[in-house]
Amino acid sequence: MNDILCQRIERSEHFQTLVRKRQSFALFLSFIMLVLYIGFILLIAFAPDWLGTPVSAATSVTRGIPIGIGLIVISFLLTGVYVWRANGEFERLTRQLMSEVKE
């Protein structure tokens, strides 16, 4: 019974759509994070003096600190965006798939 159900799922157009959309969205978000992270590493490598410059004359906080914190915040936001879409569109596609193959 499980083998038959798995075969029906693999052949389903809803399954192919779900896999394609989920993979492309995950790759897109991963690409964004990779570009930002590599950009930060390149700044560390090639512009350490710029990153080490204080944000203002009255503080010892350098430019690198808010940029690093921003990178962490962006990673949490991108994770939240993925979870939001997974709980919305991807969950809807999964329900459609399951109702299709159980008929």
Phi and psi in degrees as a GROMACS rama.xvg file:
@    title "Ramachandran Plot"
@    xaxis  label "Phi"
@    yaxis  label "Psi"
@TYPE xy
-66.3647  -36.8071  ASN-2
-63.8615  -40.9094  ASP-3
-65.6017  -43.5804  ILE-4
-62.6964  -42.5499  LEU-5
-62.4801  -40.8595  CYS-6
-65.622  -39.8084  GLN-7
-65.2965  -38.4603  ARG-8
-64.9987  -46.3099  ILE-9
-62.4703  -32.3477  GLU-10
-83.7518  -12.2327  ARG-11
-70.2557  139.849  SER-12
-67.8002  -34.6719  GLU-13
-62.4999  -38.1954  HIS-14
-65.7018  -44.439  PHE-15
-62.1913  -40.6379  GLN-16
-64.5548  -44.824  THR-17
-60.259  -47.8995  LEU-18
-63.189  -44.827  VAL-19
-63.7345  -46.4521  ARG-20
-66.9122  -42.9481  LYS-21
-66.1646  -42.8163  ARG-22
-66.8671  -42.8425  GLN-23
-67.3511  -37.4494  SER-24
-68.9139  -42.1999  PHE-25
-64.2197  -40.2912  ALA-26
-65.5697  -38.5429  LEU-27
-62.6807  -48.0413  PHE-28
-65.7119  -38.0985  LEU-29
-64.475  -39.3384  SER-30
-62.9765  -43.8248  PHE-31
-58.4294  -48.1532  ILE-32
-65.2546  -39.5655  MET-33
-63.3614  -43.8218  LEU-34
-62.4482  -45.0844  VAL-35
-64.3357  -43.7264  LEU-36
-66.8087  -44.3883  TYR-37
-64.4728  -38.1193  ILE-38
-60.0908  -41.6051  GLY-39
-64.8218  -43.5198  PHE-40
-63.5357  -40.209  ILE-41
-65.21  -37.092  LEU-42
-62.3655  -42.2733  LEU-43
-61.7109  -40.7752  ILE-44
-74.3071  -41.5145  ALA-45
-108.908  -11.6477  PHE-46
-138.491  50.6413  ALA-47
-64.4956  -31.8138  PRO-48
-65.8629  -40.5397  ASP-49
-63.6139  -44.637  TRP-50
-65.5072  -30.139  LEU-51
-83.0993  -2.48751  GLY-52
-75.1153  132.366  THR-53
-60.818  148.879  PRO-54
-63.889  -40.5686  VAL-55
-144.157  167.299  SER-56
-68.1858  -23.5424  ALA-57
-89.7129  3.81336  ALA-58
-134.111  160.285  THR-59
-102.222  5.26948  SER-60
-75.1301  124.169  VAL-61
-90.9557  168.069  THR-62
-60.9984  -30.7164  ARG-63
-66.0812  -30.6795  GLY-64
-66.9566  -53.124  ILE-65
-65.3288  -31.2257  PRO-66
-66.8785  -43.9379  ILE-67
-63.0142  -42.8313  GLY-68
-65.124  -39.4014  ILE-69
-60.8854  -38.0372  GLY-70
-62.7658  -41.9804  LEU-71
-65.7627  -44.1223  ILE-72
-62.0332  -42.6658  VAL-73
-62.3538  -37.185  ILE-74
-64.583  -38.8477  SER-75
-66.9071  -40.7516  PHE-76
-63.7377  -42.6099  LEU-77
-65.0438  -36.3303  LEU-78
-63.7032  -42.7285  THR-79
-62.3591  -39.3999  GLY-80
-62.7166  -42.8151  VAL-81
-63.7571  -44.9267  TYR-82
-63.6515  -40.8162  VAL-83
-60.3601  -45.393  TRP-84
-71.4233  -36.2723  ARG-85
-64.1671  -40.4208  ALA-86
-76.0915  -15.0304  ASN-87
-100.717  -88.0365  GLY-88
-64.4395  -45.9666  GLU-89
-67.9652  -35.5516  PHE-90
-67.5875  -39.5374  GLU-91
-62.1461  -44.2166  ARG-92
-64.1487  -35.9853  LEU-93
-66.088  -42.3492  THR-94
-63.7501  -41.5451  ARG-95
-61.3871  -42.6851  GLN-96
-61.1014  -48.6109  LEU-97
-66.3031  -37.9411  MET-98
-68.5545  -32.2131  SER-99
-68.4255  -45.28  GLU-100
-81.6429  -18.7301  VAL-101
-85.3315  -7.99656  LYS-102
